[in-house]
Amino acid sequence: MKKAITILLLFALLLPLFACEKSETSEPGDPSEQPGATGASEKTPAASYDGEIPEDLFGIFDEESYTNAFFNVKYMRDGKWTFYTSQQLASINGAANGETASETLKRVGFVYDMYARSELETLGFTVAIPAVQYGKDMTEAEYAVATKDASARDYAGADYDVVSDEIGTARFGGEEHPCFYLTVAASGMTFYTAQIFLQRDGFIGVVYVSTQSEESRTALLNSF
């Protein structure tokens, strides 16, 4: 049972990364080694991104909060969560030795800017460049559909039951944005995940949460 729980948590971490290239620097226990981590994608990604990365594209941590000014995202930290360090984020992002987050983003097209765990719940914020991931710019809605399609492909080859998956909307920052709601089950456990998509200037920010109840999922989304 403990093994099943661990795999589910790691797979939950992987969900927003389905469309990305699989890291060649995986370590034991790395999410990219878990079921469904194929890196498969029906796309021809750009070789790299030659544009400028905004100085405030990545968030800032302090003792009380995580703040990403570029996407107007803020999460107040508390003792419940264990936040990944910059080194741990670099590992799950598949960063090359000495590579900065900006360099990884330009090369891969997708990176975690924040990730945290608390027992059986996870939350995170990711930054993507669709032009690198998919070879073209995308709206929030288009990126949501691409994420849903990639998720379906990867879950098709894994030992998990997709209870439901749909794209709806969620209110964030006073506006409605596309939200991908996904519920999966395995070994008698159910996980409720959600991803809210925020588009700005060719970049996509994604608020991600995974919990064990719909009520907790809603509450966690509302905590941003």
C-alpha positions in Angstrom: 0.0 0.0 0.0 2.8 2.4 0.9 4.4 1.7 -2.5 1.2 2.4 -4.3 0.8 5.7 -2.4 4.3 6.8 -3.3 3.8 6.0 -7.0 0.5 7.8 -7.0 2.2 10.9 -5.5 5.0 10.8 -7.9 2.7 10.3 -10.8 0.7 13.3 -9.6 3.8 15.3 -9.7 4.4 14.2 -13.3 0.9 15.2 -14.6 1.8 18.7 -15.7 5.0 17.4 -17.3 3.4 14.9 -19.7 4.0 16.9 -22.8 7.7 17.5 -22.0 10.8 15.6 -23.1 11.8 13.0 -20.6 14.9 13.9 -18.6 18.1 12.1 -19.3 19.4 12.9 -15.8 16.8 10.9 -13.9 17.8 9.7 -10.4 16.2 6.8 -8.5 12.7 7.8 -7.4 12.6 10.6 -10.0 9.0 11.1 -11.3 10.2 10.7 -14.9 10.8 7.0 -14.1 7.3 6.3 -13.0 4.5 4.7 -15.1 3.3 7.0 -17.8 6.5 9.0 -18.0 7.0 8.3 -21.6 7.7 11.9 -22.7 5.6 11.0 -25.8 4.1 14.0 -27.6 2.4 14.5 -31.0 4.4 17.6 -31.7 7.5 18.9 -33.3 9.0 21.2 -30.7 11.2 24.1 -31.5 14.9 23.5 -31.0 15.2 26.3 -28.4 13.7 29.7 -27.5 15.7 32.7 -28.6 13.6 35.4 -27.0 14.2 37.2 -23.7 13.0 35.7 -20.4 11.3 38.4 -18.3 13.2 39.1 -15.1 10.1 38.5 -13.0 8.9 35.3 -14.9 10.0 33.2 -11.9 8.7 33.5 -8.4 10.3 34.6 -5.2 10.2 32.7 -1.9 10.4 34.2 1.6 9.6 32.9 5.0 5.9 33.6 4.5 5.0 33.2 0.9 5.7 32.2 -2.7 5.0 35.1 -5.1 5.1 35.1 -8.9 4.5 38.7 -9.9 4.5 38.0 -13.7 1.4 35.8 -13.4 0.0 37.5 -10.3 0.2 34.3 -8.3 0.8 34.2 -4.5 0.6 31.3 -2.0 1.0 31.9 1.7 3.3 29.2 3.2 2.6 27.4 6.4 4.1 24.5 8.3 1.9 22.0 6.6 3.9 22.0 3.4 7.4 20.8 2.5 8.6 23.0 -0.4 11.2 21.8 -2.8 14.5 23.6 -2.8 16.0 25.1 -6.0 18.2 22.0 -6.3 15.2 19.7 -6.1 13.3 21.7 -8.6 16.3 21.6 -11.0 16.3 17.8 -10.6 12.7 17.3 -11.5 13.0 19.8 -14.3 15.8 17.8 -15.9 18.2 20.7 -15.7 21.7 20.1 -17.1 24.7 20.6 -14.8 25.0 24.2 -13.9 21.9 25.2 -16.0 19.7 28.0 -14.7 15.9 27.8 -14.6 15.8 30.2 -17.6 18.2 28.0 -19.6 16.2 24.9 -18.9 12.9 26.6 -19.8 14.4 27.8 -23.1 15.6 24.3 -23.9 12.8 22.1 -22.6 9.9 24.5 -22.7 8.5 23.7 -19.3 9.7 24.0 -15.7 8.4 23.8 -12.1 8.8 27.1 -10.4 7.3 25.9 -7.2 6.4 22.5 -5.8 5.3 21.3 -2.4 4.0 18.2 -0.7 2.0 17.5 2.5 1.3 13.8 3.2 -1.1 12.9 0.3 -1.6 16.4 -1.1 0.6 18.3 -3.6 0.6 21.8 -5.1 2.8 23.6 -7.5 3.2 26.3 -10.1 4.8 25.7 -13.5 5.9 28.0 -16.3 5.8 26.9 -20.0 6.7 28.2 -23.4 4.3 26.6 -25.8 6.4 27.6 -28.8 9.1 25.2 -27.5 6.8 22.4 -26.2 4.5 22.4 -29.2 6.3 24.4 -31.9 3.6 27.2 -31.8 2.2 29.8 -29.5 -1.0 28.8 -27.7 -3.9 30.4 -25.9 -4.9 29.2 -22.4 -7.7 27.1 -23.9 -5.5 25.5 -26.5 -2.9 24.7 -23.9 -5.5 23.2 -21.6 -6.7 20.9 -24.4 -3.1 19.8 -25.3 -2.5 19.0 -21.6 -5.7 16.9 -21.4 -4.8 15.0 -24.6 -1.2 14.3 -23.4 -2.6 13.2 -20.0 -5.0 10.7 -21.7 -2.2 9.2 -23.8 0.0 8.6 -20.8 -2.7 7.2 -18.5 -3.7 4.8 -21.3 -0.5 2.9 -20.7 -0.5 3.0 -16.9 -2.2 1.0 -14.1 -4.6 3.8 -13.1 -8.3 4.3 -13.7 -9.3 7.7 -15.0 -12.6 8.4 -13.1 -13.2 11.7 -14.9 -11.3 14.3 -16.9 -12.8 17.5 -18.2 -11.9 21.0 -19.0 -14.0 23.6 -17.2 -13.2 27.0 -15.8 -12.0 28.4 -12.5 -12.0 31.9 -11.2 -8.4 33.1 -10.5 -7.2 36.7 -9.9 -10.8 38.0 -10.5 -11.0 36.4 -14.0 -12.2 33.1 -15.4 -9.5 30.8 -16.8 -9.5 27.3 -18.3 -9.1 24.5 -15.7 -8.4 20.9 -16.3 -10.0 18.7 -13.7 -8.8 15.1 -13.5 -9.7 12.3 -11.1 -7.8 9.1 -11.0 -7.9 5.9 -8.8 -5.6 3.1 -8.0 -5.2 0.6 -5.2 -8.4 1.8 -3.5 -7.2 5.4 -3.5 -8.6 8.4 -5.4 -6.8 11.6 -6.3 -8.5 14.8 -7.4 -6.2 17.1 -9.4 -6.7 20.4 -11.1 -4.6 22.7 -13.3 -5.5 26.4 -14.0 -3.9 27.9 -17.1 -2.7 31.5 -17.1 -1.4 33.0 -20.4 0.7 36.1 -20.7 3.0 37.3 -23.5 3.7 33.9 -25.1 4.2 32.2 -21.7 1.7 29.9 -19.8 1.7 29.6 -16.1 -0.1 26.7 -14.5 -1.4 26.4 -11.0 -1.5 22.7 -10.0 -3.1 20.9 -7.0 -3.7 17.3 -6.1 -5.8 16.2 -3.1 -7.9 13.3 -1.9 -11.3 15.0 -2.0 -13.1 17.4 -4.3 -13.7 19.8 -1.3 -10.0 19.9 -0.5 -9.2 20.5 -4.2 -11.5 23.5 -4.3 -10.1 24.8 -1.0 -6.5 24.5 -2.2 -7.2 26.2 -5.5 -8.9 29.0 -3.6 -5.9 29.4 -1.3 -3.8 30.9 -4.1 
